[in-house]
């Protein structure tokens, strides 16, 4: 018998079957399924995010106080020649005076951001300990059919959850004194 790498394979029990039987009771298969589904979903999201980051350009932003509440306001221009975006969002990372990350502020729109137009965003800053911020990222989904819109929204939610979990994990690692390198 030859395996999929072209090497001879010894007869014997299927290793995947053993892993499935051995892990079935502890929920590992569910975790593996989530990892596989997330991988494919994140790959789709990454391509969409890269396109949005090429086309949606934050031009300005500032922290303001309006009626006793704080906001990060600014403009984002869709520089694409022909792509309209939906569910656009700009994210800002928030910091306290010691430089510790406190969370994020998101400015979103349910309006379409058409090619060549500028969107005025307003991201609420609710934590009173925030003393500074930095632009983190911009999201958006190319406008398409209703089915594509529903799937794009689901992809955004999955990606946002993964993004927040990754940030939380990195913060925990920093708090424990771990060192890490990001690309």
VEXDO-652188 format. One record per residue (C-alpha): residue in one letter; x, y, z. Coordinates in Angstrom, 1 decimal, padded with zeros to 4 digits. Layout:
<r><r>A</r><c1>X</c1><c2>Y</c2><c3>Z</c3></r>
...
% end
This chain:
<r><r>X</r><c1>000.0</c1><c2>000.0</c2><c3>000.0</c3></r>
<r><r>X</r><c1>001.3</c1><c2>003.5</c2><c3>-000.8</c3></r>
<r><r>X</r><c1>000.4</c1><c2>006.6</c2><c3>001.1</c3></r>
<r><r>X</r><c1>-000.5</c1><c2>010.0</c2><c3>-000.4</c3></r>
<r><r>X</r><c1>003.2</c1><c2>011.0</c2><c3>-000.3</c3></r>
<r><r>X</r><c1>004.2</c1><c2>008.1</c2><c3>-002.5</c3></r>
<r><r>X</r><c1>005.9</c1><c2>006.2</c2><c3>000.3</c3></r>
<r><r>X</r><c1>005.2</c1><c2>002.6</c2><c3>001.2</c3></r>
<r><r>X</r><c1>002.6</c1><c2>002.4</c2><c3>004.0</c3></r>
<r><r>X</r><c1>002.6</c1><c2>-000.4</c2><c3>006.5</c3></r>
<r><r>X</r><c1>-000.7</c1><c2>-002.2</c2><c3>006.9</c3></r>
<r><r>X</r><c1>-002.4</c1><c2>-001.6</c2><c3>010.2</c3></r>
<r><r>X</r><c1>-005.2</c1><c2>000.4</c2><c3>011.8</c3></r>
<r><r>X</r><c1>-006.1</c1><c2>003.8</c2><c3>010.4</c3></r>
<r><r>X</r><c1>-004.5</c1><c2>006.4</c2><c3>012.7</c3></r>
<r><r>X</r><c1>-007.3</c1><c2>008.9</c2><c3>012.1</c3></r>
<r><r>X</r><c1>-009.9</c1><c2>006.3</c2><c3>013.1</c3></r>
<r><r>X</r><c1>-008.0</c1><c2>005.6</c2><c3>016.3</c3></r>
<r><r>X</r><c1>-007.8</c1><c2>009.3</c2><c3>017.0</c3></r>
<r><r>X</r><c1>-011.5</c1><c2>009.7</c2><c3>016.3</c3></r>
<r><r>X</r><c1>-012.5</c1><c2>006.9</c2><c3>018.6</c3></r>
<r><r>X</r><c1>-010.0</c1><c2>007.9</c2><c3>021.3</c3></r>
<r><r>X</r><c1>-011.1</c1><c2>011.6</c2><c3>021.2</c3></r>
<r><r>X</r><c1>-014.8</c1><c2>011.2</c2><c3>020.6</c3></r>
<r><r>X</r><c1>-015.7</c1><c2>011.2</c2><c3>024.3</c3></r>
<r><r>X</r><c1>-013.7</c1><c2>014.3</c2><c3>025.3</c3></r>
<r><r>X</r><c1>-014.9</c1><c2>016.7</c2><c3>022.6</c3></r>
<r><r>X</r><c1>-011.6</c1><c2>016.9</c2><c3>020.7</c3></r>
<r><r>X</r><c1>-013.3</c1><c2>016.3</c2><c3>017.4</c3></r>
<r><r>X</r><c1>-015.5</c1><c2>019.3</c2><c3>018.0</c3></r>
<r><r>X</r><c1>-012.5</c1><c2>021.4</c2><c3>018.7</c3></r>
<r><r>X</r><c1>-010.7</c1><c2>020.1</c2><c3>015.5</c3></r>
<r><r>X</r><c1>-013.9</c1><c2>020.9</c2><c3>013.5</c3></r>
<r><r>X</r><c1>-014.0</c1><c2>024.4</c2><c3>014.8</c3></r>
<r><r>X</r><c1>-010.3</c1><c2>024.9</c2><c3>014.0</c3></r>
<r><r>X</r><c1>-010.8</c1><c2>023.6</c2><c3>010.4</c3></r>
<r><r>X</r><c1>-013.9</c1><c2>025.8</c2><c3>009.9</c3></r>
<r><r>X</r><c1>-012.1</c1><c2>028.8</c2><c3>011.4</c3></r>
<r><r>X</r><c1>-009.1</c1><c2>028.2</c2><c3>009.2</c3></r>
<r><r>X</r><c1>-011.2</c1><c2>028.3</c2><c3>006.0</c3></r>
<r><r>X</r><c1>-013.4</c1><c2>031.2</c2><c3>007.3</c3></r>
<r><r>X</r><c1>-010.3</c1><c2>033.2</c2><c3>008.3</c3></r>
<r><r>X</r><c1>-008.6</c1><c2>032.7</c2><c3>004.9</c3></r>
<r><r>X</r><c1>-011.7</c1><c2>034.1</c2><c3>003.2</c3></r>
<r><r>X</r><c1>-011.8</c1><c2>036.9</c2><c3>005.7</c3></r>
<r><r>X</r><c1>-008.1</c1><c2>037.6</c2><c3>005.2</c3></r>
<r><r>X</r><c1>-008.5</c1><c2>038.1</c2><c3>001.5</c3></r>
<r><r>X</r><c1>-011.6</c1><c2>040.3</c2><c3>002.0</c3></r>
<r><r>X</r><c1>-009.8</c1><c2>042.3</c2><c3>004.7</c3></r>
<r><r>X</r><c1>-006.7</c1><c2>042.8</c2><c3>002.5</c3></r>
<r><r>X</r><c1>-009.0</c1><c2>044.2</c2><c3>-000.2</c3></r>
<r><r>X</r><c1>-010.8</c1><c2>046.5</c2><c3>002.2</c3></r>
<r><r>X</r><c1>-007.5</c1><c2>047.7</c2><c3>003.7</c3></r>
<r><r>X</r><c1>-006.3</c1><c2>048.5</c2><c3>000.2</c3></r>
<r><r>X</r><c1>-009.5</c1><c2>050.4</c2><c3>-000.7</c3></r>
<r><r>X</r><c1>-010.7</c1><c2>052.0</c2><c3>002.6</c3></r>
<r><r>X</r><c1>-008.2</c1><c2>054.6</c2><c3>003.8</c3></r>
<r><r>X</r><c1>-008.6</c1><c2>056.4</c2><c3>007.1</c3></r>
<r><r>X</r><c1>-007.7</c1><c2>060.0</c2><c3>006.3</c3></r>
<r><r>X</r><c1>-008.1</c1><c2>061.6</c2><c3>009.7</c3></r>
<r><r>X</r><c1>-009.1</c1><c2>060.9</c2><c3>013.2</c3></r>
<r><r>X</r><c1>-009.1</c1><c2>062.7</c2><c3>016.6</c3></r>
<r><r>X</r><c1>-010.5</c1><c2>062.3</c2><c3>020.1</c3></r>
<r><r>X</r><c1>-013.3</c1><c2>064.7</c2><c3>020.9</c3></r>
<r><r>X</r><c1>-015.7</c1><c2>065.4</c2><c3>023.7</c3></r>
<r><r>X</r><c1>-019.3</c1><c2>066.0</c2><c3>022.7</c3></r>
<r><r>X</r><c1>-022.0</c1><c2>066.6</c2><c3>025.4</c3></r>
<r><r>X</r><c1>-019.7</c1><c2>065.1</c2><c3>028.1</c3></r>
<r><r>X</r><c1>-019.0</c1><c2>061.9</c2><c3>026.1</c3></r>
<r><r>X</r><c1>-015.8</c1><c2>061.0</c2><c3>024.3</c3></r>
<r><r>X</r><c1>-015.5</c1><c2>059.8</c2><c3>020.7</c3></r>
<r><r>X</r><c1>-012.9</c1><c2>059.2</c2><c3>018.1</c3></r>
<r><r>X</r><c1>-014.2</c1><c2>060.9</c2><c3>015.0</c3></r>
<r><r>X</r><c1>-012.7</c1><c2>061.0</c2><c3>011.5</c3></r>
<r><r>X</r><c1>-013.0</c1><c2>060.2</c2><c3>007.9</c3></r>
<r><r>X</r><c1>-012.4</c1><c2>057.1</c2><c3>005.8</c3></r>
<r><r>X</r><c1>-012.3</c1><c2>057.3</c2><c3>002.0</c3></r>
<r><r>X</r><c1>-013.1</c1><c2>054.4</c2><c3>-000.4</c3></r>
<r><r>X</r><c1>-010.4</c1><c2>054.9</c2><c3>-003.0</c3></r>
<r><r>X</r><c1>-011.6</c1><c2>052.0</c2><c3>-005.1</c3></r>
<r><r>X</r><c1>-012.6</c1><c2>052.8</c2><c3>-008.7</c3></r>
<r><r>X</r><c1>-015.6</c1><c2>050.5</c2><c3>-008.6</c3></r>
<r><r>X</r><c1>-016.0</c1><c2>048.5</c2><c3>-005.3</c3></r>
<r><r>X</r><c1>-018.8</c1><c2>049.5</c2><c3>-002.9</c3></r>
<r><r>X</r><c1>-018.4</c1><c2>048.3</c2><c3>000.7</c3></r>
<r><r>X</r><c1>-021.0</c1><c2>047.4</c2><c3>003.3</c3></r>
<r><r>X</r><c1>-020.7</c1><c2>047.0</c2><c3>007.1</c3></r>
<r><r>X</r><c1>-017.5</c1><c2>049.2</c2><c3>007.1</c3></r>
<r><r>X</r><c1>-015.8</c1><c2>049.5</c2><c3>010.5</c3></r>
<r><r>X</r><c1>-012.7</c1><c2>051.3</c2><c3>011.8</c3></r>
<r><r>X</r><c1>-011.1</c1><c2>050.0</c2><c3>015.0</c3></r>
<r><r>X</r><c1>-008.9</c1><c2>051.9</c2><c3>017.5</c3></r>
<r><r>X</r><c1>-006.9</c1><c2>050.3</c2><c3>020.3</c3></r>
<r><r>X</r><c1>-007.3</c1><c2>052.2</c2><c3>023.6</c3></r>
<r><r>X</r><c1>-004.6</c1><c2>052.8</c2><c3>026.2</c3></r>
<r><r>X</r><c1>-004.4</c1><c2>054.1</c2><c3>029.8</c3></r>
<r><r>X</r><c1>-001.7</c1><c2>056.5</c2><c3>031.0</c3></r>
<r><r>X</r><c1>000.7</c1><c2>053.7</c2><c3>031.7</c3></r>
<r><r>X</r><c1>000.3</c1><c2>052.4</c2><c3>028.2</c3></r>
<r><r>X</r><c1>-001.7</c1><c2>049.3</c2><c3>029.1</c3></r>
<r><r>X</r><c1>-004.3</c1><c2>048.2</c2><c3>026.5</c3></r>
<r><r>X</r><c1>-007.8</c1><c2>048.8</c2><c3>027.8</c3></r>
<r><r>X</r><c1>-009.8</c1><c2>047.6</c2><c3>024.8</c3></r>
<r><r>X</r><c1>-011.0</c1><c2>048.9</c2><c3>021.5</c3></r>
<r><r>X</r><c1>-013.3</c1><c2>051.6</c2><c3>020.1</c3></r>
<r><r>X</r><c1>-015.2</c1><c2>050.8</c2><c3>016.9</c3></r>
<r><r>X</r><c1>-016.8</c1><c2>053.2</c2><c3>014.4</c3></r>
<r><r>X</r><c1>-019.3</c1><c2>051.4</c2><c3>012.2</c3></r>
<r><r>X</r><c1>-021.8</c1><c2>052.2</c2><c3>009.5</c3></r>
<r><r>X</r><c1>-024.7</c1><c2>050.3</c2><c3>008.1</c3></r>
<r><r>X</r><c1>-024.7</c1><c2>052.6</c2><c3>005.0</c3></r>
<r><r>X</r><c1>-023.0</c1><c2>051.6</c2><c3>001.8</c3></r>
<r><r>X</r><c1>-019.6</c1><c2>053.2</c2><c3>001.3</c3></r>
<r><r>X</r><c1>-019.5</c1><c2>053.6</c2><c3>-002.5</c3></r>
<r><r>X</r><c1>-016.4</c1><c2>053.9</c2><c3>-004.6</c3></r>
<r><r>X</r><c1>-014.9</c1><c2>057.3</c2><c3>-004.4</c3></r>
<r><r>X</r><c1>-016.9</c1><c2>058.4</c2><c3>-001.4</c3></r>
<r><r>X</r><c1>-015.8</c1><c2>059.5</c2><c3>002.1</c3></r>
<r><r>X</r><c1>-017.4</c1><c2>058.1</c2><c3>005.2</c3></r>
<r><r>X</r><c1>-017.5</c1><c2>060.1</c2><c3>008.5</c3></r>
<r><r>X</r><c1>-017.1</c1><c2>057.7</c2><c3>011.4</c3></r>
<r><r>X</r><c1>-017.7</c1><c2>058.2</c2><c3>015.2</c3></r>
<r><r>X</r><c1>-016.3</c1><c2>055.6</c2><c3>017.6</c3></r>
<r><r>X</r><c1>-017.5</c1><c2>055.9</c2><c3>021.2</c3></r>
<r><r>X</r><c1>-014.8</c1><c2>055.8</c2><c3>024.0</c3></r>
<r><r>X</r><c1>-016.6</c1><c2>054.7</c2><c3>027.1</c3></r>
<r><r>X</r><c1>-013.7</c1><c2>053.9</c2><c3>029.5</c3></r>
<r><r>X</r><c1>-012.8</c1><c2>057.0</c2><c3>031.5</c3></r>
<r><r>X</r><c1>-009.2</c1><c2>055.6</c2><c3>032.0</c3></r>
<r><r>X</r><c1>-008.4</c1><c2>056.0</c2><c3>028.3</c3></r>
<r><r>X</r><c1>-005.7</c1><c2>058.6</c2><c3>027.8</c3></r>
<r><r>X</r><c1>-004.5</c1><c2>057.7</c2><c3>024.3</c3></r>
<r><r>X</r><c1>-005.4</c1><c2>055.5</c2><c3>021.3</c3></r>
<r><r>X</r><c1>-004.0</c1><c2>054.3</c2><c3>018.0</c3></r>
<r><r>X</r><c1>-005.6</c1><c2>053.3</c2><c3>014.7</c3></r>
<r><r>X</r><c1>-005.8</c1><c2>049.5</c2><c3>014.6</c3></r>
<r><r>X</r><c1>-007.6</c1><c2>048.4</c2><c3>011.4</c3></r>
<r><r>X</r><c1>-010.4</c1><c2>049.0</c2><c3>008.9</c3></r>
<r><r>X</r><c1>-012.9</c1><c2>046.3</c2><c3>007.8</c3></r>
<r><r>X</r><c1>-015.5</c1><c2>046.3</c2><c3>005.1</c3></r>
<r><r>X</r><c1>-017.2</c1><c2>043.8</c2><c3>002.8</c3></r>
<r><r>X</r><c1>-017.7</c1><c2>044.2</c2><c3>-000.9</c3></r>
<r><r>X</r><c1>-021.3</c1><c2>044.7</c2><c3>-001.6</c3></r>
<r><r>X</r><c1>-023.0</c1><c2>041.8</c2><c3>-003.3</c3></r>
<r><r>X</r><c1>-026.1</c1><c2>039.6</c2><c3>-003.3</c3></r>
<r><r>X</r><c1>-028.2</c1><c2>039.0</c2><c3>-000.2</c3></r>
<r><r>X</r><c1>-026.7</c1><c2>035.6</c2><c3>000.3</c3></r>
<r><r>X</r><c1>-023.2</c1><c2>037.1</c2><c3>000.0</c3></r>
<r><r>X</r><c1>-024.2</c1><c2>039.8</c2><c3>002.5</c3></r>
<r><r>X</r><c1>-025.4</c1><c2>037.3</c2><c3>005.0</c3></r>
<r><r>X</r><c1>-022.2</c1><c2>035.2</c2><c3>004.7</c3></r>
<r><r>X</r><c1>-020.0</c1><c2>038.3</c2><c3>004.8</c3></r>
<r><r>X</r><c1>-021.7</c1><c2>039.4</c2><c3>008.1</c3></r>
<r><r>X</r><c1>-021.1</c1><c2>035.9</c2><c3>009.5</c3></r>
<r><r>X</r><c1>-017.5</c1><c2>036.0</c2><c3>008.4</c3></r>
<r><r>X</r><c1>-017.0</c1><c2>039.4</c2><c3>010.1</c3></r>
<r><r>X</r><c1>-018.5</c1><c2>038.1</c2><c3>013.4</c3></r>
<r><r>X</r><c1>-016.2</c1><c2>035.0</c2><c3>013.3</c3></r>
<r><r>X</r><c1>-013.1</c1><c2>037.1</c2><c3>012.5</c3></r>
<r><r>X</r><c1>-013.9</c1><c2>039.7</c2><c3>015.1</c3></r>
<r><r>X</r><c1>-014.3</c1><c2>037.0</c2><c3>017.8</c3></r>
<r><r>X</r><c1>-011.0</c1><c2>035.5</c2><c3>016.7</c3></r>
<r><r>X</r><c1>-009.3</c1><c2>038.9</c2><c3>016.6</c3></r>
<r><r>X</r><c1>-010.5</c1><c2>039.7</c2><c3>020.1</c3></r>
<r><r>X</r><c1>-009.5</c1><c2>036.3</c2><c3>021.5</c3></r>
<r><r>X</r><c1>-006.0</c1><c2>036.6</c2><c3>019.9</c3></r>
<r><r>X</r><c1>-005.5</c1><c2>040.1</c2><c3>021.5</c3></r>
<r><r>X</r><c1>-006.7</c1><c2>038.8</c2><c3>024.9</c3></r>
<r><r>X</r><c1>-004.3</c1><c2>035.8</c2><c3>024.6</c3></r>
<r><r>X</r><c1>-001.4</c1><c2>038.2</c2><c3>023.8</c3></r>
<r><r>X</r><c1>-002.3</c1><c2>040.4</c2><c3>026.7</c3></r>
<r><r>X</r><c1>-002.3</c1><c2>037.4</c2><c3>029.0</c3></r>
<r><r>X</r><c1>001.1</c1><c2>036.3</c2><c3>027.7</c3></r>
<r><r>X</r><c1>002.5</c1><c2>039.8</c2><c3>028.3</c3></r>
<r><r>X</r><c1>001.1</c1><c2>039.9</c2><c3>031.8</c3></r>
<r><r>X</r><c1>002.9</c1><c2>036.6</c2><c3>032.5</c3></r>
<r><r>X</r><c1>006.1</c1><c2>038.0</c2><c3>031.2</c3></r>
<r><r>X</r><c1>006.2</c1><c2>035.9</c2><c3>028.1</c3></r>
<r><r>X</r><c1>008.0</c1><c2>037.2</c2><c3>025.0</c3></r>
<r><r>X</r><c1>006.6</c1><c2>036.7</c2><c3>021.6</c3></r>
<r><r>X</r><c1>007.1</c1><c2>038.0</c2><c3>018.1</c3></r>
<r><r>X</r><c1>004.4</c1><c2>039.0</c2><c3>015.6</c3></r>
<r><r>X</r><c1>004.7</c1><c2>039.4</c2><c3>011.9</c3></r>
% end
